Amino acid sequence: MNPPAHPTQQALRRIGPFETPAIGLGCMNVSWAYGPAVDEAQAEAVLLGALDAGATLIDTAALYGFGRNETLVGRVLAPHRERIVLCSKGGMTGEPVGPGGTLQRVIDGRPASLRRHLEESLKRLRTDRIDLYYLHRWDKAVPIEDSVGELALSVARGDIRSIGLSEVSAATLRRAHKVHPIAALQSEYSPWSREPEIAVLQACAELGTAFVAFSPVGRGALTSRPPDPATLHPNDIRRGMPRFQPEAWAQNLALIGEFSALAARSGRTAAQLALAWVLAQGPHVLAIPGTTRLAHVQENQATLDRPLDADTLAAVDRLLPAGRAVGGRYNAVAQGEVDTERF
């Protein structure tokens, strides 16, 4: 695979058998999670604009819009398949539940289910192989060895090129890696969500596993226009997240203001500072910010043209040390579904 010529060539990082610019695109936002899906024309502009800007690491999942996001990515990017590192996820999907068969989010890591999820994803993505396929959540009712063992069979068949895990601990990563090399571990990571620093970042470095940071700008908080939780769409998942609740948000907003001021002093936007900080945590770290706006894609990619200096890096750490953000990143139910260490 030959990445396109682009200024971000200087920032290529390895993920499994691939090299790609360190900032890719998380595609979830255009179809799911933060309110209604954007219209098809806007979504297409974001995807194609990201590719033109040099974001060749493209991340989607069966869960996002219960397949709609994969369908969108497949339709728009199939003609450009050889230019991208295509990533998707299974093991957490929309399944018909109850008498009416309404689709609901279900975590299911059984081998037979993972085979079905992958087959469905391949069809929606209009491809014969997925470059990096993640177990979206570890189904704790199924040994991680069984789920990864099934994905290893998919590698042998040629349906996927490499295996990833999402939201797992260092201990689980090590168990999985004994079954098959894990190319990437994906988890939330930003200046105000720093749990991977407990053990995961080090484990990834030791095992040769790329660490892929999702929500690297704090689910929109660490940007020039942080969200107002009171005006979020009723379906916005941030409404159920503790740090976006009124009492916590009032305290967090003061931190965000200081962060934005620090970004301005360094000649960056808040999002660029957050992204630069994430990438400064190690040469094995990549980021997949999501957005619904092409201008934000271009802003994010410009981060790669200016690495973070040591003084600014230290200033961010002083402002937002581990545990400084008020409120957890998930509520109790969602936190119980992940397998990550906590401060």
Secondary structure, DSSP 4 states (H G I P E B T S, - for coil): --PPP-GGGGGEEEETTEEEESB-EE-GGGTSSSSSPPPHHHHHHHHHHHHHHT--EEE--STGGGGHHHHHHHHHHGGGGGGSEEEEEESEEEEEETTTTEEEEEE---HHHHHHHHHHHHHHHT-S-BSEEEESS--TTS-HHHHHHHHHHHHHHTSBS-EEEES--HHHHHHHHHHS-EEEEEEE-BTTB-GGGTTHHHHHHHHT-EEEEESTTTTTTSSSS---GGGS-TT-GGGG-GGGSHHHHHHHHHHHHHHHHHHHHTTS-HHHHHHHHHHTT-TTEEE--B-S-HHHHHHHHHGGGSPPPHHHHHHHHHHS-TT-SSS-SS-HHHHHH------
